[in-house]
């Protein structure tokens, strides 16, 4: 019979992660361990790490719900669990838990090796280009990060904006462009909804001179008519991020993309309900000629690996993904994932840390 259990790790940031919703010093990850009583050495692993302020299932009762779910799962005495069947056991209101169980089932199905798909990435034959993430902070802190990322060979940077005085943020972007023009460095910015609808286009006009690749979520989520107007008139391509969270009905998903017509959507499986949910968004976006990329949501290396494996299967080769969060923690799970020259690689000769 299949047996499920969970463990927890409180991940400690190497420095406080400054987000639009405050500074985070710690992030809790829960790991689902799936194994069969007749093959106890084969363990499928999945991560549920709801993100404070964003995840619909970041709630005080999450761990109690997880505990109850594990008990109920084991009472079912299942002999088999396909990834699609796993999704039927968890409601869409628990996207992080769905992601974890789906990943654990997929990993178990493929021998518990954390290689979810057979791709050039999972075989260690090719890397995935990623954007270097620059956290919000004071100007000196952001400049320090930018210099480090450029020295490490990144050709795509993503900056969080909206947390400083706008003039200071423009000055930082000007400094970057003085060092590296758009032919050498791709720049993405993420406003996390910091602009008001009435000021957004004016600020986007000022940002456009830096020849940005895109801006994520310029205005707060939920304002579809205003967002549609911003997407239509913006001189900087708009990417939707928070707008997708909690939107689980296919008809509403279709309505959002048809109305707003963004240039990109950002896919975070922990927040959207897993790998299949993200692939549904990919297919929907492509019917509207909208591009996409995958981004981690501060998961440990277990969740990051699952998202990276999906990127290795589905992402456009050479298009940078948002998978650079593995170095953020003092006590991350040791894994074969490593970054070199602005690309994420999976080294099949390295070992995964054993989680108890």
Secondary structure, DSSP 8 states (H G I E B T S, - for coil): -EEEEEEEEEEEEEEEEEETTEEEEEEEEEEEEEEETTEEEEEEEEEE---TTT-TT-STTHHHHHHHHHHHHHHH--S---HHHHHTTS-TT-HHHHHHHHHHHHHHHTTSSS--S-STTTTTS--EEB-EEE----HHHHHHHHHHHHHTT-SEEEEE-SSS-HHHHHHHHHHHHHHS-TTT-EEEEE-TTBB-HHHHHHHHHHHGGG--SEEE--B-TT-HHHHHHHHHH-SS-EEESGGGTT---HHHHHHHHHHH--SEEEE-HHHHTSHHHHHHHHHHHHHTT-EEEEB--S--HHHHHHHHHHHHHHS-TT--BB---TTSBTT----SEEEETTEEEE-TTS------
